[in-house]
């Protein structure tokens, strides 16, 4: 009980004691509605009845204030979910990982790549309605033809691993962008290593 309500009930109690001293019987039912029994027939009775009603109004006002405060502060309101929508592209990126990386001129999967693909396979099993595309990419060294072929082998490697882990091949397509869609720009191994990848995206 907050301080304001405590003060209300303390004041109400003092009024009840005064009424009792005036030969008035007052009690509270489980819903805090005052019930009074008076001997009819005098001005004093009317004054006592008015006093009793005032106490009832005070208690009701306190209860209403408490309820309104709860509504204003959102007590009991449903909590809205936060974070990405389950089964979405954002969910895949945030909670699973959407890409695997390759060594220079290689399309074989590293242990880190397999660990990421294991999580992707579990995620695809959890959301069987989702279809994805796997895009193979390369750094900007080498010819266009060489990188398109290498990118396709990388996409195929990720695709085949997911199929081996139980994902339906019909839910996945592959494509190679070669060196045409780098995710990092600039020169040097730190940049090139980011662009040697296979990226899974929700369709």
Residue pairs with C-beta under 8 A, 6 or more apart in sequence:
1 9
2 66
4 62
4 65
5 62
5 63
5 65
5 66
8 58
8 59
8 61
8 62
9 59
9 62
11 58
12 55
12 58
12 59
15 51
15 54
15 55
16 26
16 55
18 51
19 26
19 36
19 48
19 51
19 52
20 26
22 44
22 48
23 39
24 36
24 37
24 38
24 48
24 52
25 36
25 37
26 34
26 35
26 36
26 52
26 55
27 34
27 35
28 34
28 35
29 35
32 59
32 60
32 63
33 56
34 52
34 53
34 55
34 56
34 59
36 48
36 49
36 52
38 45
38 48
38 49
39 45
70 76
83 94
84 90
84 91
84 93
84 94
84 95
85 91
86 127
87 126
87 127
87 129
87 130
87 202
88 202
89 98
89 201
89 202
91 123
92 98
92 120
92 123
92 200
92 201
92 202
95 123
96 116
96 119
96 120
96 123
97 116
97 119
97 120
98 120
98 199
98 200
98 201
99 116
99 197
99 198
99 199
99 200
100 109
100 110
100 112
100 113
100 116
100 117
100 158
100 197
100 198
101 110
101 112
101 113
101 193
101 194
101 196
101 197
102 108
102 109
102 110
102 113
102 154
102 196
102 197
102 198
103 110
103 196
104 139
104 192
104 196
105 150
107 136
107 150
107 153
107 154
107 156
107 157
108 157
109 117
109 157
109 158
109 161
113 158
114 161
117 158
117 161
117 162
117 165
118 165
120 162
120 167
120 200
121 161
121 162
121 165
121 166
121 167
124 130
124 132
124 162
124 167
124 171
125 166
125 167
130 171
130 202
131 171
131 172
131 173
131 202
131 203
132 171
132 172
132 173
132 200
132 201
132 202
132 203
133 172
133 173
133 174
133 175
133 200
133 201
133 203
134 155
134 158
134 159
134 162
134 172
134 173
134 174
134 175
134 198
134 199
134 200
135 151
135 155
135 174
135 175
135 176
135 177
135 181
135 198
135 199
135 201
136 150
136 151
136 152
136 153
136 154
136 155
136 156
136 158
136 174
136 175
136 176
136 177
136 197
136 198
137 151
137 154
137 176
137 177
137 178
137 179
137 181
137 182
137 183
137 195
137 196
137 197
137 198
137 199
138 147
138 150
138 151
138 154
138 178
138 179
138 195
138 196
139 179
139 182
139 191
139 192
139 193
139 195
139 196
140 179
140 182
140 192
140 195
141 179
141 192
142 150
142 179
144 178
144 179
147 178
147 179
148 176
148 177
148 178
149 176
150 176
150 178
151 176
151 177
151 178
151 179
152 174
152 175
152 176
154 176
154 196
154 197
154 198
155 174
155 175
155 176
155 198
156 174
157 198
158 198
158 200
159 169
159 172
159 174
162 172
163 169
163 172
173 203
179 195
182 191
182 194
182 195
183 194
183 195
183 197
183 199
184 190
184 191
184 194
184 195
185 191
